């Protein structure tokens, strides 16, 4: 390898969202970005990403898990020697990983080995974590289990939602990658890797059932955590009411007697308190509800759909 | 700063201002008096019922603006909540209860008769307390209007304390009784939880009027309030209603609620289908609430907000299953005073109430819920009354019957 290859590695980025374009722009400005592999998931976000990359004149292809050789051929045509994964949910085969002389590194939004997998943000919020980290780890055959090159810890705000926590991670990515590149250069393309330590846990996509509020078995604080974890991408924590499924986009714990009623029972409807529901330990204000017909404050929903105190939200999904 | 241009609708409003909501006290007295006269002279005929219904509707039309007339803010008009004894419905919703023809009529006649009897017993002004009365005090206000209009009883004869937990209801009552000139009868209008009312010393309560329940004797705090006022009532006073009886029966939901009323215009006790009623399997009396039982019911404390009252144990007999599952129903009858009765189906508060969690001689095909209780013929059911923010009956299986 040449000194220039180390100082200016030829990087292929693996992306799925426009939210990490600042990373692409950083690498482009440094003259390091040679190509982008886009997620096989075709949605508005990834289509927009494709357009941006065309405008930026960055070579890009759609990854096809059924046709890995096309991706490897493209990577080889770009003469890329380093792969960086930033929000790309596919498991990559060894044949692709081995394309890169300096290997592949994944940028992950949790303090590994905690929350390995494709949805660390949801589970960190649901589990009421107060801190997280942006981590760059070496890609191996296993899922998020490689040695750690960079770990940048940060606090999770108690009111963070999926959207704001994701935003925090995206904002930190360019800085963390900058640190990684410095480390990469200092160690001649072999940055020192720390083995992952501590308890490992996984972070898969949640099942639909896991998004429903279990009124009988979940305390108020855990319900608000679930609500934040489901806001906005997942459309809110689910509650079932008269055959319909509502999304709770925001909820707050309220100090109010429960009067011995069953969890899920509506305690109060009125201004300024809003719609208050009993949980197993505290009262919960349903601040914002979402359904196909639109988003409502709790009070507006109660007024529009004739919600009554004493009615119950059921726990079953 | 450029002044905002008013919209066309705002300009039209300036040119043709709407009349503010108002209450004509004289019309109110007259309407109330008419409807009470109809009630006191009512028969069981359809014509009599329709006449009373029409007059109540006219009265309601004159009263439904009372919350606006009383300047009750929207947030107080719509507020509804659970408290330690049960549901406090919104003043806005409570207004409509005056339209429950048979219930209001029966109570008005019963109260009138009770007052007549009490006047024989007590040679002094009668003190009437009406807790959880709502924004209109519908069971008493029309009667007071009738008394004033007909010069039957004056403020020297009757003195009334009205109590409601809703501030909006209290504002409405103050406006209503003042605008109608009926405030001469008012001793006090109190905004408080009825169970927190303390009778002033040396004061006698001669008559308590209470109706705070939903079907199945559930949801609202009637029992808690009744137990409280039973202790405050003079020994020779009268508590209305005098008796509430709740029975448990097993019935087919389809037959009871659908087939029975298929050809009927409305649900009434006189229109029940004897064949279908006789298909019921009667388990027995769950609870009988009288002034005497109110003083002796024992509460079993569970936690800060919950207590239970053991009502009865009733055995499920053997019976022919038939094509449809049997549902446990709570059937309520209210003996208000004398022969004034609200039977099943005469009012929303006496509609039979199904407990769908009790599965008798079958296992639900869908997923079993936590609240479901699977029981069989031969089992003994224990009936408890749950007193907390959501009062109602709790059914258990009594494995060891004592």
Interface residues (C-beta under 8 A of the other chain):
Chain A: X216 X257 X258 X259 X260 X261 X262 X265 X266 X267 X268 X269 X270 X271 X272 X303 X308 X309 X310 X316
Chain B: X74 X75 X76 X78 X79 X80 X81 X82 X83 X84 X87 X88 X89 X90 X219 X302 X303 X304 X305 X306 X367 X369 X370 X388 X389 X390
